[in-house]
Amino acid sequence: MRELTLGSLFDGSGGFPLAGLQCGITPKWASEVEPFPIRVTTKRIPQMKHLGDISSINGAEIEPVDIITFGSPCTDLSIAGKRAGLDGKQSSLFYQAIRIIKEMRCKTNGENPKYAVWENVCGAFSSNKGEDFRSVLEEFCQIKNAEVTISKPEKWENAGEILADDYSIAWRVLDAQYWGVPQRRKRIFLVADFTGQRASEILFEREGMSGNLKASCQKGKGTAANIKASTGETSEFCLNDQGGSRMDVTNGFTGTLRAQSNHPPLVFENHGRDARVKGPVETAQTVLSVYGTGGNNQPFVLNQHKTYDVRFTSEGTRNVRANVYESDISRTIDTSGNIPDSNQGGIAVVSTKQCTYSSSKNSHFTTAEEELASTLVATDYKDPPLVNDDHLLVRRITPTECARLQGFPDDWCDNLQEENPSEEEVAFWEQVWETHRQLVSKNKRPKTRKQILKWLKQPHSDTAEYKMWGNGVALPCVFFVLAGIAKKEIQ
């Protein structure tokens, strides 16, 4: 079998290169501007070259590859954002990826890349009244035929395909909770086959893996099938706090992973606007990029499967009720960014001891004391104390648990420090941080050499890791797609 090669744009946590390695595809290069994810992948996949800012890459000058993958920024397409669409500052970077593909194909006389894989949020279907997804399809088609135009249906379906004589495009919504991890994370996966009509076969037809694909999958890299397995023995329910006045409880999995969330065992799903808590649930909510940035914006986890009625408030906010009850799924991890402190939510974890929860009637917090209830008052019928045989110790979802929810190995972000970097390495990181400063941060001055050396000695922070996971991909879904391409190439 000829070696298949891969290039990853908007690389993030390295999900596409890692999935490629698992099914026998060799990652050659990646483009990313966030320093922490770059640090992670330089450690985990040291053979992969980093190209920096996508806008500075010329597809005709980089190493040709068989597959180009990219999950272009979804900020302007997500229903959680301002919905500027593909013309937005972040999501418009999609066109840079298309440009690179065209440049490479022109340089190689149409030989490379043979495939492109695009991943994004389901909000792309409705962004700009459906026009943005129409533009996405049209841009992919025009890589092969500049005269092609695509019409927009009344509503885009969750799956579809476009067939031409010498190329094909197919798309499908994959939800991570059905592909090996206990996280509710729906994402569009689009495959473009520039050499034939196999795109739909890759996404829809799968009779099992043949050849060496099974052997190439690394042992010990399996993904967790439920929240309990992915978070350890501390809990099973997850309280997902979306912020504001609503929370949900989930049992067995947390909500969608966000770049700033914490994930626990007993999972409760929060609804920030009305304080409703759903759960415990079997699937986590989507992991978000804002996990760990404060404001109780992460899921909560409990140790025992029980039903609770709890007031969840914080100092400085008005009291609101959060109804905690059994459920089976948590929310999605996403990249919604910072949320105002008065309207943030998340997930926390709870373990058990005997205790009584008492809501403060005239202030903005809830207390819990062993064997002691608060003073009974006539208004208790509106907000009675929570009494439980077990003391519920609440904790936030950890970065490692977010890694598990995304299907990654526990040690993906371990041992990132570098005590004695070479001059070449220092120069590399000076460029990485300067690119980040110019494109992302608001810093007016470049990092000094001393600051970079200090960062290299301890590059890890929980906030940076949460953000990386929320911006990343669910590994099992990516593996499914890339394994489909690999299977077609060995037939």
N, C-alpha and C positions, 0 to 999 in steps of 0.2 A: 504494500500500500504506500503510495506517495505521501510524504509528509504534508499535512495541511498547516497553513500558517494563519495567524490572526493579528490584527491591529485593533486596539481598543481606544476609542475616543470618549472623552468625559469618563475616564476610567473609574474614579471613585474608589470603592473598597476593593477593586480588582476582581469583581465577580465574573466577568466575561473571561479574563485570562485564566482564572482558577478553574472554571467549568471547562474551558478548552483543554487545559492540562489533564483533567479527569477523563476526558474522552479522546485523548490522543492528538489534540491540536496544539501546535507550538505558538505561544504568544511571542511576537517579535518586538512590538513597541506599544507605547501607551501615551495618551495626552491627558494631563490633569493639572490644575493650578493650585489646589489646596495642599499645603505642605504636609499635614498629617497623613492623609491617604497615600501620598507619594512616599512618605517614610515607611509606611506599612508595606507597600508593594515592592519597594527597593529591598526590603529585608526578606519578604516571603518569596518573591519572584525576581531574584537578582539578575537573571539573564535577560530580562525585558528592559529595553531602552526607553527612557522617558524623553518626550519631545517638547513638553511645555505647553504654552498657550496654543490652542487650536487655530487661532487667527494667523499665527506666524508660520504654520506648517504648509509646505507646498507638496501636494500629493505626487508630483512628478519627481521629487527629489528624495523622498523617503523610500525605505525598502518595500517593494511590492509584497502584498500578502493576499491570501485566498479569500479571507473573510474580514470585513470591517464591521465592528460592532459599535453601537453608541446609544446611550440613553440621554439624549440632549436635555438640557434643563427644562423642567416642567412648570417652573414658577408661574409663567404667564398663561399656561393652559389649564392648570388645576382649578377646580371649582372653589377651592379655598382661597385663591388669590384674587387679584383685581381683573384677571382675565384679559390681559392686553393681547393675548394670542401670539401667533408666530411673529408678529411685528414687535413684540415686547423685547426689551433689552436682553433678557436671558434666553428666552425660547427661540429668538431669531438666530441663535448660534447653530440651530439645525441646518441652516443653509451653508454654514462653513463645512459641515460634515459632507454634505452633498457635493460641494465644490472639490473637496479633497478626493472623493471617490471619482469624480469626473476627470480630475487631473491625472490620477494614477492610471485610469483606464486609457486615457489618451496616450500617456507615455508608454504603456505596455501593449498598445494596439488592441485594446479590448480584452486582454488576457486576465488582468487583475484589477480589482477584486472580482471573484466569481460570485460572491454572495455579500449581502449587507443585512445586518440585523439591527432593528430599531426598537427600543423599549420606551414606553412612556405611560403617563396616567390616562385613565379613561376619560378625563375631562377633555382630552383632545377631540373626542367625537362631537362634543357640543360647542367647543370653543369657536367664537365668531360665527355662531349659528350653523356650525358644521363646515364652514368654509376652510378652516385650518386643516382639518383632516383631508379634505379634498385636495388642498395644496400639497400636503405630505405625499399622497399617492401620486399626484401629477409630477412632483419633483423626482420621485423614484423612477417613474416611467420614462421621463425625459432624459435620464441617464443613458438610456438605450435609443430613444427616439424623441428628438426635440420637438416634433410636431404633434405629439400626443396631447390630448386634452381630456380631462375627467369631469364628468357631470356629477352633481351632488344630489343624492336621494333626499327624500323628506326627512329620513332619520338613518344614521349609520348603524348597521348591525354590529354585534360583538364579534362577528367572524365574517370573513369574505375573501375573495380572490380576484385577481385580474390576470387573464391569460392572453399572451401574444404569441406570435410564431416562434420567437427566439428568446423570450424571457417571461417571467411570471412573478407575481407579487401576491402574498397572502398575509392576512392578519388574523389574530385571535386574542381574546382576553383570557389570560391565565390568572387564577387566584391561588396564591401560594399555599393556602390551607389545604388544597387538594393535591399538592405536589410534594408533600413530605415535611412541612413545618407548620406549627400551630399558630400561624399568623394570617389574619384576613388582609390580603394585599392583592388587589386586582390591578393588573397592568396589561396594556396592549403590547403584544409582541408581533412585529412585522418582519417577514423574511422576504428579501428580494433575491431571486435567482436570475442572474444576468446571462446564464448560459442555456436555459431551457425552461421546462414547465413543471419543475419539481417543488416549487415553493409550498403549494398546498399539501403535497405528500409529506414534506418535512414537518409541517405544523399539525396535520390532522391524521395522517395514516402512520400507525406505529404498531408493528406486530411483535416488537421486542428487539433487543439489541443483538446483533450478530457479530461475527468476526472477533476482533480483539477488544471491542469496546468494554465488555464486562471486565476483562482482565486489567484494562487501563484505569478503571476506577480505583482510587486509593482506599485501602482498608482503614477503618477507624475514622473515616470522614463522613459517616452517615449523619443524617439530620434527625432532629428530634420530632417525634410524631405527636407529642402532646406537651402541654405546658409543664406538667409535673416533671417530665424527663428533661425539659429544656431549662428549668430553673432550679433544679435540685430538690432537696427533701423538705425545704422550709414551708412550702405552701402549694395550693392548687387553684385558688381563686385569685382573680386579678381585678382590682378596682381601677377602671380607666377614667381618669379625670380629664375631661376636655376643656376645663376652665369655666369660669362663670358659675352658673347655678345648676349644672347638670352633671351627673356621674353615672357610669354603668359598671356592672360587675360581670366578670366573665369567669368561666370555670374550665381550666385546662389549656387556655391560650390567651394571649394578650391582644391588644388592638394593633392596628397597623403601625409598624415600626416607624418612629420619627427620629430625626437626628438629635432630638433633645429629650428622650424618654428613658424611664427606668422600668424594667420588667420583673414581675414576681410570680410565684407558683399559684396561689389561689387568686384567680384573675377576676377583676371587676371592671366593667366597661362604664366609663363616665360620659355623661352628656352635659357639657358645660353650661348650656343655656337654661336648663330647667332643673338641675340638681338630680336628675334621675340616674340611678345606678343600676346597671344591668349585669346580672351574673349570679353566681360564678359561671364562667364560660369555658368551652373547650378550645377556643381559638382566640389568639391575641388580636387586638386591634392593630392597625397599620403602624409600623415603627416610623416615627417622625424625626426630622433633623433638629427639632427644638427640645428633645428630651435632655434633661439635666441642666437646663438653663434657668431654673427657678420657677416659682409660681405654681408648684404642685401640678406640673404638666406631664406626669407619667402615670402609668397604670399602677394599681395597688394589688398586692397578692396576699391571700390568707391560707392558713394551713388546713382548715376543715371545711367540709361542704355544709354550710348552714345558711339560713336567711337572716338578714339583719336590716334594721331600719335605723340609719345613723344620720346625724347632722354633720355635714362636712363644711366647716367654715374656716376662715383664716383671719388673722388680725387685720383690721382696717377694711373689712368687707362686711356687708350686711348679712345677717344670718339667712341661710337657705337650707332647705331640707334635701338630703340625698338618700333616696330609697335604694337600699342594697338588697338584691334578691338574686336567686340562682339563674344562671344562663350558661351557654356553652361556647361563646365566642368573644374574642376581644377585638379591638379596633386595629386599623392599619398604621404602620410606621410611615411617616411622610416627611416632607421637607418644608413645612409651612412657615418656618422661620420664627422669629421672636413674636410672642403674643403679649399684649399688655398685661402687667401683673394682676390687674383686677379681673382678668378674663382668661386665665390659663388653667389647664387641666393636665392630667396624666394618669399614671398607674403606680400603685404602691403595693408592697407585699406584707402579708400578715401571718404571724405564727400564733400559737395558742397558749394561754394561761388563764386561770380563773380571774375574772375582773368584771367591774360594772362601768359602763360608759355613761358619763353625765354631761348633758349639754348645759352650758352656761346660759341662763335665761336673759341676762342683760348685757352680755358682752359678745365677743366675736371669736370664741374658741370652744373646743370640746375637750373635757378632761376624762381620764380613765384611772380609777383607783381600785385596788384589790379589796374585796370584802366591804366596800363603802359606797353607798349611793348618795346622790345629792339630796338636798332638802326637798321634800314633796311640796308642790304648790298646786293651786287650783287650776292652773293653766296646763298641767301635765297632759291633759287629753289632747292638746295641740301638738305637743312635742315631748312625749314621755322619755325618760332615761332609757338607754339601751342596757339591758342586763343580760349577761351571757355567762355560761359556766366556764368558758375559757377566755383568758386574756388574749386579745388580738394585738400582736406586736406588728405594726405596719412598717414596711420598708419600701424603698423604691426599687424598680427594676434595675438590674446592673448592666453595664456595657456588655459583659460576657453573655448575659441572657439575651440581649439584643442580637449578638452574633449568632446565637443558637436559633433565634426566631428567623434570621435570614439564611440559616442553613450552613453557616461557616464553622470551621473548627474553633474550639475554645481558645487556642493559643494564637489566633491570627494576629493579635495586636501585642503579643508578648515580646520581650527582649528587643526593644526598638532602639535602645540607647547606644551611643558610640562615644567612647571615652577619648580615643585618640584618632580623629579623622585625618585623612591625608589632605594635602593642599588641594588636590583635585576634587576631593569630596567637599571641602569647604567652599570652593569656587562654585560647585554645582548647587549647593544649598543657598549660597548668596544669590544666585540667579533665580532659584525657586521662590525665595522670599521676596525678591524685588518684583518678580512677575505678579505674585499675589498682592503685593502692596499697590501696584499700578492698576490692577484689574478689580480687586475685591475690597481690600481694607481702606480705611480712611486715614491711615498714618501718613504724615507728611514727610517723614524721614525714613530712609532705608535702615534696616537692621544693621547693627555693627557686627564686626567679626566676633567680638566678645559675646554678644547676645546670641549669635548663631551657635557658637561653641557650647554655651550654656543650654540652649534648647536641645542640641544633639545629645547631651548627657542625660536629658530627661524629656523626650519629645511627647510623651503620652499625657493626656488629660482626659478625664471622663467626658467633658463637654465636646472635645474634638472627636472622640470615638462615637458618642451618640449621634453627632451630626453626620459622620461618615456612614453609619448604618442607615440612618433615615434617608440619606441621599443615594443609597446603594440599591442593589438588586437582590431578589431572593434566589440564592444559588441553585436550588433544584429546578426552578423554571428555566433558568438560563441553560443548565445542563441538558434539559429535555430538548431545547431548540438546537443547541450545538451538536448534540448526539445525533439528532435527525439529519443534520448536514453531513456529519462524518459517515453515517450509515449509507447515505446516497453515494458518497464518494468511493466506498469500498465495494459497491455492487457492480 
